[in-house]
Every structure is written in structure tokens, then in C-alpha cells.
């Protein structure tokens, strides 16, 4: 992630993958926390973290129109 942050346009697919992976992981955790008694607190901690991270990556990623050939 630190290497990709230096040149985000070259690593756009890495950022996309990371955003999608966190989104899917968060959604799977929602289902799991609803199925297991005593794990509802995970909705406000782990699940929220994954979903906020995915949203942040998606909002801050470079857009396709910003890609230029060097």
C-alpha cells in the first residue's frame, strides 16, 4: 500500500481490488454477526471498519480519466 501510494495511477487495479475485498469482507461479516449470538457488537467495530475503508478507497482512488501515458 505504501509503494502504491507513491504512484497511484500505476497501481489503480491494486486499489480497486483492495476496495472490493474490504467491501465483500465487510458484507460477509454482517451475515456472520447476525447468525452468531453475542457478535452484534462486531457491527459497530469490525464491520464498520471494513465498510468505511472500502468507501474511503473508492472515493479517494484516481478516476479513469486521470490516467496518462508517460
PDB file of N, CA, C and O in Angstrom, chain B, residues numbered from 101:
ATOM      1  N   UNK B 101       0.828  -1.179   0.000  1.00  0.00           N
ATOM      2  CA  UNK B 101       0.000   0.000   0.000  1.00  0.00           C
ATOM      3  C   UNK B 101       0.877   1.249   0.000  1.00  0.00           C
ATOM      4  O   UNK B 101       0.548   2.236  -0.658  1.00  0.00           O
ATOM      5  N   UNK B 102       1.979   1.215   0.726  1.00  0.00           N
ATOM      6  CA  UNK B 102       2.875   2.378   0.752  1.00  0.00           C
ATOM      7  C   UNK B 102       3.553   2.596  -0.596  1.00  0.00           C
ATOM      8  O   UNK B 102       3.735   3.735  -1.025  1.00  0.00           O
ATOM      9  N   UNK B 103       3.923   1.518  -1.258  1.00  0.00           N
ATOM     10  CA  UNK B 103       4.538   1.641  -2.584  1.00  0.00           C
ATOM     11  C   UNK B 103       3.520   2.177  -3.583  1.00  0.00           C
ATOM     12  O   UNK B 103       3.841   3.033  -4.407  1.00  0.00           O
ATOM     13  N   UNK B 104       2.289   1.669  -3.506  1.00  0.00           N
ATOM     14  CA  UNK B 104       1.237   2.115  -4.421  1.00  0.00           C
ATOM     15  C   UNK B 104       0.857   3.570  -4.179  1.00  0.00           C
ATOM     16  O   UNK B 104       0.430   4.256  -5.107  1.00  0.00           O
ATOM     17  N   UNK B 105       1.003   4.047  -2.962  1.00  0.00           N
ATOM     18  CA  UNK B 105       0.649   5.433  -2.655  1.00  0.00           C
ATOM     19  C   UNK B 105       1.602   6.421  -3.320  1.00  0.00           C
ATOM     20  O   UNK B 105       1.237   7.573  -3.553  1.00  0.00           O
ATOM     21  N   UNK B 106       2.803   5.986  -3.622  1.00  0.00           N
ATOM     22  CA  UNK B 106       3.764   6.877  -4.280  1.00  0.00           C
ATOM     23  C   UNK B 106       3.379   7.167  -5.728  1.00  0.00           C
ATOM     24  O   UNK B 106       3.607   8.268  -6.231  1.00  0.00           O
ATOM     25  N   UNK B 107       2.795   6.175  -6.392  1.00  0.00           N
ATOM     26  CA  UNK B 107       2.391   6.331  -7.788  1.00  0.00           C
ATOM     27  C   UNK B 107       1.024   5.671  -7.972  1.00  0.00           C
ATOM     28  O   UNK B 107       0.946   4.571  -8.519  1.00  0.00           O
ATOM     29  N   UNK B 108      -0.054   6.321  -7.527  1.00  0.00           N
ATOM     30  CA  UNK B 108      -1.365   5.671  -7.517  1.00  0.00           C
ATOM     31  C   UNK B 108      -1.900   5.325  -8.898  1.00  0.00           C
ATOM     32  O   UNK B 108      -2.648   4.358  -9.038  1.00  0.00           O
ATOM     33  N   UNK B 109      -1.544   6.077  -9.902  1.00  0.00           N
ATOM     34  CA  UNK B 109      -2.044   5.776 -11.242  1.00  0.00           C
ATOM     35  C   UNK B 109      -1.506   4.459 -11.776  1.00  0.00           C
ATOM     36  O   UNK B 109      -2.180   3.793 -12.562  1.00  0.00           O
ATOM     37  N   UNK B 110      -0.326   4.077 -11.372  1.00  0.00           N
ATOM     38  CA  UNK B 110       0.256   2.817 -11.826  1.00  0.00           C
ATOM     39  C   UNK B 110      -0.338   1.620 -11.085  1.00  0.00           C
ATOM     40  O   UNK B 110      -0.230   0.488 -11.557  1.00  0.00           O
ATOM     41  N   UNK B 111      -0.960   1.855  -9.933  1.00  0.00           N
ATOM     42  CA  UNK B 111      -1.475   0.769  -9.101  1.00  0.00           C
ATOM     43  C   UNK B 111      -2.990   0.855  -8.920  1.00  0.00           C
ATOM     44  O   UNK B 111      -3.515   0.459  -7.879  1.00  0.00           O
ATOM     45  N   UNK B 112      -3.679   1.360  -9.910  1.00  0.00           N
ATOM     46  CA  UNK B 112      -5.124   1.551  -9.782  1.00  0.00           C
ATOM     47  C   UNK B 112      -5.853   0.226  -9.595  1.00  0.00           C
ATOM     48  O   UNK B 112      -6.831   0.165  -8.850  1.00  0.00           O
ATOM     49  N   UNK B 113      -5.401  -0.825 -10.249  1.00  0.00           N
ATOM     50  CA  UNK B 113      -6.064  -2.126 -10.086  1.00  0.00           C
ATOM     51  C   UNK B 113      -5.854  -2.666  -8.671  1.00  0.00           C
ATOM     52  O   UNK B 113      -6.725  -3.360  -8.146  1.00  0.00           O
ATOM     53  N   UNK B 114      -4.733  -2.367  -8.053  1.00  0.00           N
ATOM     54  CA  UNK B 114      -4.496  -2.770  -6.665  1.00  0.00           C
ATOM     55  C   UNK B 114      -5.473  -2.068  -5.733  1.00  0.00           C
ATOM     56  O   UNK B 114      -6.018  -2.692  -4.822  1.00  0.00           O
ATOM     57  N   UNK B 115      -5.698  -0.773  -5.953  1.00  0.00           N
ATOM     58  CA  UNK B 115      -6.650  -0.036  -5.130  1.00  0.00           C
ATOM     59  C   UNK B 115      -8.071  -0.554  -5.338  1.00  0.00           C
ATOM     60  O   UNK B 115      -8.840  -0.665  -4.384  1.00  0.00           O
ATOM     61  N   UNK B 116      -8.417  -0.871  -6.587  1.00  0.00           N
ATOM     62  CA  UNK B 116      -9.740  -1.428  -6.861  1.00  0.00           C
ATOM     63  C   UNK B 116      -9.924  -2.761  -6.144  1.00  0.00           C
ATOM     64  O   UNK B 116     -10.951  -2.991  -5.505  1.00  0.00           O
ATOM     65  N   UNK B 117      -8.934  -3.634  -6.252  1.00  0.00           N
ATOM     66  CA  UNK B 117      -9.016  -4.928  -5.591  1.00  0.00           C
ATOM     67  C   UNK B 117      -9.150  -4.769  -4.078  1.00  0.00           C
ATOM     68  O   UNK B 117      -9.955  -5.457  -3.449  1.00  0.00           O
ATOM     69  N   UNK B 118      -8.371  -3.874  -3.500  1.00  0.00           N
ATOM     70  CA  UNK B 118      -8.416  -3.668  -2.054  1.00  0.00           C
ATOM     71  C   UNK B 118      -9.782  -3.147  -1.620  1.00  0.00           C
ATOM     72  O   UNK B 118     -10.306  -3.577  -0.593  1.00  0.00           O
ATOM     73  N   UNK B 119     -10.359  -2.239  -2.379  1.00  0.00           N
ATOM     74  CA  UNK B 119     -11.683  -1.713  -2.051  1.00  0.00           C
ATOM     75  C   UNK B 119     -12.737  -2.810  -2.139  1.00  0.00           C
ATOM     76  O   UNK B 119     -13.557  -2.954  -1.232  1.00  0.00           O
ATOM     77  N   UNK B 120     -12.724  -3.583  -3.224  1.00  0.00           N
ATOM     78  CA  UNK B 120     -13.702  -4.664  -3.373  1.00  0.00           C
ATOM     79  C   UNK B 120     -13.514  -5.741  -2.313  1.00  0.00           C
ATOM     80  O   UNK B 120     -14.495  -6.265  -1.786  1.00  0.00           O
ATOM     81  N   UNK B 121     -12.278  -6.076  -1.996  1.00  0.00           N
ATOM     82  CA  UNK B 121     -12.023  -7.110  -0.986  1.00  0.00           C
ATOM     83  C   UNK B 121     -12.544  -6.673   0.380  1.00  0.00           C
ATOM     84  O   UNK B 121     -13.128  -7.482   1.101  1.00  0.00           O
ATOM     85  N   UNK B 122     -12.343  -5.411   0.746  1.00  0.00           N
ATOM     86  CA  UNK B 122     -12.851  -4.925   2.026  1.00  0.00           C
ATOM     87  C   UNK B 122     -14.373  -4.857   2.039  1.00  0.00           C
ATOM     88  O   UNK B 122     -14.994  -5.149   3.061  1.00  0.00           O
ATOM     89  N   UNK B 123     -14.977  -4.479   0.930  1.00  0.00           N
ATOM     90  CA  UNK B 123     -16.429  -4.435   0.851  1.00  0.00           C
ATOM     91  C   UNK B 123     -17.035  -5.827   1.022  1.00  0.00           C
ATOM     92  O   UNK B 123     -17.955  -6.017   1.818  1.00  0.00           O
ATOM     93  N   UNK B 124     -16.524  -6.784   0.281  1.00  0.00           N
ATOM     94  CA  UNK B 124     -17.045  -8.159   0.373  1.00  0.00           C
ATOM     95  C   UNK B 124     -16.790  -8.735   1.755  1.00  0.00           C
ATOM     96  O   UNK B 124     -17.661  -9.393   2.324  1.00  0.00           O
ATOM     97  N   UNK B 125     -15.621  -8.499   2.294  1.00  0.00           N
ATOM     98  CA  UNK B 125     -15.301  -8.996   3.633  1.00  0.00           C
ATOM     99  C   UNK B 125     -16.259  -8.400   4.669  1.00  0.00           C
ATOM    100  O   UNK B 125     -16.728  -9.109   5.559  1.00  0.00           O
ATOM    101  N   UNK B 126     -16.547  -7.113   4.556  1.00  0.00           N
ATOM    102  CA  UNK B 126     -17.480  -6.478   5.473  1.00  0.00           C
ATOM    103  C   UNK B 126     -18.884  -7.048   5.351  1.00  0.00           C
ATOM    104  O   UNK B 126     -19.559  -7.247   6.361  1.00  0.00           O
ATOM    105  N   UNK B 127     -19.334  -7.314   4.127  1.00  0.00           N
ATOM    106  CA  UNK B 127     -20.668  -7.875   3.936  1.00  0.00           C
ATOM    107  C   UNK B 127     -20.773  -9.303   4.454  1.00  0.00           C
ATOM    108  O   UNK B 127     -21.804  -9.689   5.004  1.00  0.00           O
ATOM    109  N   UNK B 128     -19.725 -10.082   4.285  1.00  0.00           N
ATOM    110  CA  UNK B 128     -19.713 -11.442   4.844  1.00  0.00           C
ATOM    111  C   UNK B 128     -19.753 -11.377   6.367  1.00  0.00           C
ATOM    112  O   UNK B 128     -20.421 -12.185   7.012  1.00  0.00           O
ATOM    113  N   UNK B 129     -19.041 -10.420   6.932  1.00  0.00           N
ATOM    114  CA  UNK B 129     -19.045 -10.278   8.388  1.00  0.00           C
ATOM    115  C   UNK B 129     -20.405  -9.842   8.917  1.00  0.00           C
ATOM    116  O   UNK B 129     -20.770 -10.196  10.038  1.00  0.00           O
ATOM    117  N   UNK B 130     -21.161  -9.079   8.129  1.00  0.00           N
ATOM    118  CA  UNK B 130     -22.521  -8.708   8.534  1.00  0.00           C
ATOM    119  C   UNK B 130     -23.357  -9.971   8.694  1.00  0.00           C
ATOM    120  O   UNK B 130     -24.028 -10.153   9.710  1.00  0.00           O
ATOM    121  N   UNK B 131     -23.316 -10.836   7.698  1.00  0.00           N
ATOM    122  CA  UNK B 131     -24.091 -12.080   7.761  1.00  0.00           C
ATOM    123  C   UNK B 131     -23.655 -12.944   8.938  1.00  0.00           C
ATOM    124  O   UNK B 131     -24.494 -13.507   9.642  1.00  0.00           O
ATOM    125  N   UNK B 132     -22.361 -13.049   9.151  1.00  0.00           N
ATOM    126  CA  UNK B 132     -21.862 -13.877  10.247  1.00  0.00           C
ATOM    127  C   UNK B 132     -22.230 -13.304  11.612  1.00  0.00           C
ATOM    128  O   UNK B 132     -22.550 -14.057  12.532  1.00  0.00           O
ATOM    129  N   UNK B 133     -22.189 -11.996  11.750  1.00  0.00           N
ATOM    130  CA  UNK B 133     -22.520 -11.414  13.053  1.00  0.00           C
ATOM    131  C   UNK B 133     -24.008 -11.530  13.352  1.00  0.00           C
ATOM    132  O   UNK B 133     -24.401 -11.565  14.518  1.00  0.00           O
ATOM    133  N   UNK B 134     -24.835 -11.590  12.324  1.00  0.00           N
ATOM    134  CA  UNK B 134     -26.274 -11.784  12.542  1.00  0.00           C
ATOM    135  C   UNK B 134     -26.601 -13.232  12.901  1.00  0.00           C
ATOM    136  O   UNK B 134     -27.589 -13.489  13.589  1.00  0.00           O
ATOM    137  N   UNK B 135     -25.788 -14.169  12.445  1.00  0.00           N
ATOM    138  CA  UNK B 135     -26.054 -15.588  12.693  1.00  0.00           C
ATOM    139  C   UNK B 135     -25.582 -16.048  14.069  1.00  0.00           C
ATOM    140  O   UNK B 135     -26.170 -16.966  14.641  1.00  0.00           O
ATOM    141  N   UNK B 136     -24.553 -15.442  14.600  1.00  0.00           N
ATOM    142  CA  UNK B 136     -23.958 -15.903  15.851  1.00  0.00           C
ATOM    143  C   UNK B 136     -24.411 -14.986  16.986  1.00  0.00           C
ATOM    144  O   UNK B 136     -24.228 -13.770  16.927  1.00  0.00           O
ATOM    145  N   UNK B 137     -24.994 -15.576  18.004  1.00  0.00           N
ATOM    146  CA  UNK B 137     -25.441 -14.791  19.162  1.00  0.00           C
ATOM    147  C   UNK B 137     -24.222 -14.210  19.886  1.00  0.00           C
ATOM    148  O   UNK B 137     -23.212 -14.894  20.053  1.00  0.00           O
ATOM    149  N   UNK B 138     -24.318 -12.975  20.305  1.00  0.00           N
ATOM    150  CA  UNK B 138     -23.235 -12.346  21.045  1.00  0.00           C
ATOM    151  C   UNK B 138     -22.225 -11.621  20.180  1.00  0.00           C
ATOM    152  O   UNK B 138     -21.252 -11.075  20.700  1.00  0.00           O
ATOM    153  N   UNK B 139     -22.430 -11.604  18.877  1.00  0.00           N
ATOM    154  CA  UNK B 139     -21.473 -10.943  17.992  1.00  0.00           C
ATOM    155  C   UNK B 139     -22.045  -9.697  17.331  1.00  0.00           C
ATOM    156  O   UNK B 139     -21.486  -9.211  16.348  1.00  0.00           O
ATOM    157  N   UNK B 140     -23.154  -9.169  17.855  1.00  0.00           N
ATOM    158  CA  UNK B 140     -23.740  -7.957  17.276  1.00  0.00           C
ATOM    159  C   UNK B 140     -22.825  -6.740  17.453  1.00  0.00           C
ATOM    160  O   UNK B 140     -22.900  -5.794  16.669  1.00  0.00           O
ATOM    161  N   UNK B 141     -21.970  -6.757  18.465  1.00  0.00           N
ATOM    162  CA  UNK B 141     -21.047  -5.629  18.657  1.00  0.00           C
ATOM    163  C   UNK B 141     -20.075  -5.507  17.489  1.00  0.00           C
ATOM    164  O   UNK B 141     -19.512  -4.434  17.268  1.00  0.00           O
ATOM    165  N   UNK B 142     -19.872  -6.573  16.748  1.00  0.00           N
ATOM    166  CA  UNK B 142     -18.968  -6.534  15.594  1.00  0.00           C
ATOM    167  C   UNK B 142     -19.474  -5.588  14.507  1.00  0.00           C
ATOM    168  O   UNK B 142     -18.700  -5.087  13.691  1.00  0.00           O
ATOM    169  N   UNK B 143     -20.801  -5.349  14.510  1.00  0.00           N
ATOM    170  CA  UNK B 143     -21.370  -4.442  13.502  1.00  0.00           C
ATOM    171  C   UNK B 143     -20.825  -3.023  13.677  1.00  0.00           C
ATOM    172  O   UNK B 143     -20.644  -2.301  12.697  1.00  0.00           O
ATOM    173  N   UNK B 144     -20.568  -2.630  14.909  1.00  0.00           N
ATOM    174  CA  UNK B 144     -20.086  -1.276  15.176  1.00  0.00           C
ATOM    175  C   UNK B 144     -18.565  -1.186  15.196  1.00  0.00           C
ATOM    176  O   UNK B 144     -18.019  -0.084  15.255  1.00  0.00           O
ATOM    177  N   UNK B 145     -17.877  -2.306  15.149  1.00  0.00           N
ATOM    178  CA  UNK B 145     -16.414  -2.269  15.216  1.00  0.00           C
ATOM    179  C   UNK B 145     -15.811  -2.785  13.921  1.00  0.00           C
ATOM    180  O   UNK B 145     -15.436  -1.991  13.058  1.00  0.00           O
ATOM    181  N   UNK B 146     -15.712  -4.074  13.770  1.00  0.00           N
ATOM    182  CA  UNK B 146     -15.013  -4.677  12.628  1.00  0.00           C
ATOM    183  C   UNK B 146     -15.723  -4.423  11.304  1.00  0.00           C
ATOM    184  O   UNK B 146     -15.086  -4.068  10.312  1.00  0.00           O
ATOM    185  N   UNK B 147     -17.033  -4.604  11.286  1.00  0.00           N
ATOM    186  CA  UNK B 147     -17.790  -4.417  10.049  1.00  0.00           C
ATOM    187  C   UNK B 147     -17.727  -2.962   9.606  1.00  0.00           C
ATOM    188  O   UNK B 147     -17.499  -2.675   8.431  1.00  0.00           O
ATOM    189  N   UNK B 148     -17.928  -2.055  10.540  1.00  0.00           N
ATOM    190  CA  UNK B 148     -17.874  -0.630  10.197  1.00  0.00           C
ATOM    191  C   UNK B 148     -16.497  -0.254   9.662  1.00  0.00           C
ATOM    192  O   UNK B 148     -16.389   0.526   8.716  1.00  0.00           O
ATOM    193  N   UNK B 149     -15.450  -0.801  10.260  1.00  0.00           N
ATOM    194  CA  UNK B 149     -14.093  -0.515   9.799  1.00  0.00           C
ATOM    195  C   UNK B 149     -13.913  -0.963   8.348  1.00  0.00           C
ATOM    196  O   UNK B 149     -13.402  -0.201   7.527  1.00  0.00           O
ATOM    197  N   UNK B 150     -14.321  -2.170   8.031  1.00  0.00           N
ATOM    198  CA  UNK B 150     -14.160  -2.696   6.665  1.00  0.00           C
ATOM    199  C   UNK B 150     -14.952  -1.869   5.657  1.00  0.00           C
ATOM    200  O   UNK B 150     -14.447  -1.550   4.581  1.00  0.00           O
ATOM    201  N   UNK B 151     -16.179  -1.524   5.998  1.00  0.00           N
ATOM    202  CA  UNK B 151     -17.020  -0.780   5.060  1.00  0.00           C
ATOM    203  C   UNK B 151     -16.549   0.665   4.882  1.00  0.00           C
ATOM    204  O   UNK B 151     -16.593   1.193   3.771  1.00  0.00           O
ATOM    205  N   UNK B 152     -16.104   1.301   5.949  1.00  0.00           N
ATOM    206  CA  UNK B 152     -15.580   2.667   5.837  1.00  0.00           C
ATOM    207  C   UNK B 152     -14.277   2.673   5.039  1.00  0.00           C
ATOM    208  O   UNK B 152     -14.046   3.575   4.234  1.00  0.00           O
ATOM    209  N   UNK B 153     -13.435   1.680   5.256  1.00  0.00           N
ATOM    210  CA  UNK B 153     -12.192   1.582   4.489  1.00  0.00           C
ATOM    211  C   UNK B 153     -12.476   1.385   3.006  1.00  0.00           C
ATOM    212  O   UNK B 153     -11.836   2.017   2.166  1.00  0.00           O
ATOM    213  N   UNK B 154     -13.423   0.519   2.675  1.00  0.00           N
ATOM    214  CA  UNK B 154     -13.780   0.295   1.271  1.00  0.00           C
ATOM    215  C   UNK B 154     -14.327   1.568   0.642  1.00  0.00           C
ATOM    216  O   UNK B 154     -13.960   1.910  -0.482  1.00  0.00           O
ATOM    217  N   UNK B 155     -15.196   2.269   1.352  1.00  0.00           N
ATOM    218  CA  UNK B 155     -15.765   3.516   0.832  1.00  0.00           C
ATOM    219  C   UNK B 155     -14.684   4.586   0.654  1.00  0.00           C
ATOM    220  O   UNK B 155     -14.679   5.311  -0.341  1.00  0.00           O
ATOM    221  N   UNK B 156     -13.779   4.677   1.614  1.00  0.00           N
ATOM    222  CA  UNK B 156     -12.702   5.648   1.514  1.00  0.00           C
ATOM    223  C   UNK B 156     -11.778   5.375   0.346  1.00  0.00           C
ATOM    224  O   UNK B 156     -11.381   6.300  -0.363  1.00  0.00           O
ATOM    225  N   UNK B 157     -11.436   4.128   0.142  1.00  0.00           N
ATOM    226  CA  UNK B 157     -10.590   3.778  -1.002  1.00  0.00           C
ATOM    227  C   UNK B 157     -11.292   4.079  -2.319  1.00  0.00           C
ATOM    228  O   UNK B 157     -10.673   4.566  -3.265  1.00  0.00           O
ATOM    229  N   UNK B 158     -12.579   3.788  -2.373  1.00  0.00           N
ATOM    230  CA  UNK B 158     -13.322   4.026  -3.612  1.00  0.00           C
ATOM    231  C   UNK B 158     -13.436   5.521  -3.899  1.00  0.00           C
ATOM    232  O   UNK B 158     -13.308   5.939  -5.050  1.00  0.00           O
ATOM    233  N   UNK B 159     -13.674   6.327  -2.870  1.00  0.00           N
ATOM    234  CA  UNK B 159     -13.835   7.767  -3.074  1.00  0.00           C
ATOM    235  C   UNK B 159     -12.518   8.475  -3.380  1.00  0.00           C
ATOM    236  O   UNK B 159     -12.504   9.461  -4.117  1.00  0.00           O
ATOM    237  N   UNK B 160     -11.420   7.987  -2.827  1.00  0.00           N
ATOM    238  CA  UNK B 160     -10.133   8.658  -2.993  1.00  0.00           C
ATOM    239  C   UNK B 160      -9.279   8.116  -4.129  1.00  0.00           C
ATOM    240  O   UNK B 160      -8.215   8.664  -4.416  1.00  0.00           O
ATOM    241  N   UNK B 161      -9.726   7.049  -4.780  1.00  0.00           N
ATOM    242  CA  UNK B 161      -8.930   6.474  -5.864  1.00  0.00           C
ATOM    243  C   UNK B 161      -8.908   7.411  -7.067  1.00  0.00           C
ATOM    244  O   UNK B 161      -9.866   8.150  -7.292  1.00  0.00           O
ATOM    245  N   UNK B 162      -7.827   7.387  -7.838  1.00  0.00           N
ATOM    246  CA  UNK B 162      -7.786   8.205  -9.054  1.00  0.00           C
ATOM    247  C   UNK B 162      -8.846   7.721 -10.038  1.00  0.00           C
ATOM    248  O   UNK B 162      -9.076   6.520 -10.175  1.00  0.00           O
ATOM    249  N   UNK B 163      -9.473   8.645 -10.704  1.00  0.00           N
ATOM    250  CA  UNK B 163     -10.500   8.293 -11.690  1.00  0.00           C
ATOM    251  C   UNK B 163      -9.840   7.863 -12.999  1.00  0.00           C
ATOM    252  O   UNK B 163      -8.676   8.181 -13.242  1.00  0.00           O
ATOM    253  N   UNK B 164     -10.573   7.147 -13.832  1.00  0.00           N
ATOM    254  CA  UNK B 164     -10.040   6.629 -15.084  1.00  0.00           C
ATOM    255  C   UNK B 164      -9.560   7.716 -16.033  1.00  0.00           C
ATOM    256  O   UNK B 164      -8.606   7.492 -16.777  1.00  0.00           O
ATOM    257  N   UNK B 165     -10.193   8.889 -16.029  1.00  0.00           N
ATOM    258  CA  UNK B 165      -9.814   9.970 -16.912  1.00  0.00           C
ATOM    259  C   UNK B 165      -8.495  10.622 -16.538  1.00  0.00           C
ATOM    260  O   UNK B 165      -7.921  11.371 -17.328  1.00  0.00           O
ATOM    261  N   UNK B 166      -8.015  10.340 -15.335  1.00  0.00           N
ATOM    262  CA  UNK B 166      -6.773  10.947 -14.877  1.00  0.00           C
ATOM    263  C   UNK B 166      -5.541  10.152 -15.320  1.00  0.00           C
ATOM    264  O   UNK B 166      -4.411  10.602 -15.127  1.00  0.00           O
ATOM    265  N   UNK B 167      -5.753   8.977 -15.911  1.00  0.00           N
ATOM    266  CA  UNK B 167      -4.625   8.128 -16.308  1.00  0.00           C
ATOM    267  C   UNK B 167      -4.018   8.681 -17.598  1.00  0.00           C
ATOM    268  O   UNK B 167      -4.706   8.896 -18.596  1.00  0.00           O
ATOM    269  N   UNK B 168      -2.722   8.899 -17.539  1.00  0.00           N
ATOM    270  CA  UNK B 168      -1.996   9.417 -18.709  1.00  0.00           C
ATOM    271  C   UNK B 168      -0.804   8.505 -18.992  1.00  0.00           C
ATOM    272  O   UNK B 168      -0.178   7.982 -18.070  1.00  0.00           O
ATOM    273  N   UNK B 169      -0.505   8.324 -20.240  1.00  0.00           N
ATOM    274  CA  UNK B 169       0.698   7.555 -20.618  1.00  0.00           C
ATOM    275  C   UNK B 169       1.918   8.452 -20.477  1.00  0.00           C
ATOM    276  O   UNK B 169       1.888   9.627 -20.845  1.00  0.00           O
ATOM    277  N   UNK B 170       2.985   7.885 -19.942  1.00  0.00           N
ATOM    278  CA  UNK B 170       4.213   8.668 -19.767  1.00  0.00           C
ATOM    279  C   UNK B 170       5.142   8.483 -20.934  1.00  0.00           C
ATOM    280  O   UNK B 170       6.226   9.066 -20.959  1.00  0.00           O
TER     281      UNK B 170
END
